[in-house]
Amino acid sequence: MKKQSTPGLWLDRTLCALLALLSALGLFYGIRLCDYGLGGLAAAGLAAAGCVGTALFDDSAFRRARAVREAIRRGSS
């Protein structure tokens, strides 16, 4: 059975990948131009994209969250 992802999830994943790509590009140019502010900002963006990416691309976390929502829904009924 193929799992369907929500459109919002695909948008979040695309934006996370775009952030990682732009941060890597900024880091490259920051090092190349010896602009330490740009390099530091890009490194922080790359770290943030990595942290968010681990949550967005972890399917088992989504299964656990769905199970918790179902348990809460059943408990409140």
N, C-alpha and C positions, 0 to 999 in steps of 0.2 A: 504494500500500500504506500503510495507516494504522499508525503506530507506537504500540505499547502501552507505557505507562509503568508502572513498578512501583508498588505501593501505598505503599511507603516514600517514594518520590520525591514523590508527591502530598501526603503528610503533611508532608514537609520544606518543600515549596513553600507549603502552607497556613500552616504555622507561621511561615515567613519573612514572608509577607504580613500575618499577624496582628501580628508584631513591628513591622513598618513602620507599620501602622495605629495601634497603641498608642503607639509612639514619636512619631508625628506629633501624636497627641492630647495626649500628655504635653508635647511642646514647645509646643503652643498654650497649654495651661493654665499651663505654667511661665513663659511670656512674659506672659500675661495677669495672673497673680498676682504677678509680679516675684519669683518663687522661682528664683534662678539655679542652685541645686543640681538642682532638678527639670528645668529647661531644659537644663542640661548633660548630665544623665543621659539625657534623651530624645534629645538630639542625637547622643550616642554610640550609642544604640540604633538610631537612624535610619541612621547611617553603617554600623554593623555589618549591618543588614538590607540595605543597598545592596550591600555587599561580598559577602555570602552570596548575595544575589539574582542577582548577575552570574554566579556559578558555577552556581546551581541552574536558571536559566532559559536557559543556553547549551547548546543541543542538540549543537552541534559538539564541545564538550568531552566530552560523554557518548559520542559516536561515537569520538573519539580514545581515550578510556579503555577502551572496549570492544575496540578494535583492539589496544591494548597488552596487555590481559588475554589475548586470543586468541593473540597472538604469544608471550607468556610460557608459556601453556599448551602451545602447539605445541613450543616450545623445550625444555620440561622433559619432554616425552613421549619 
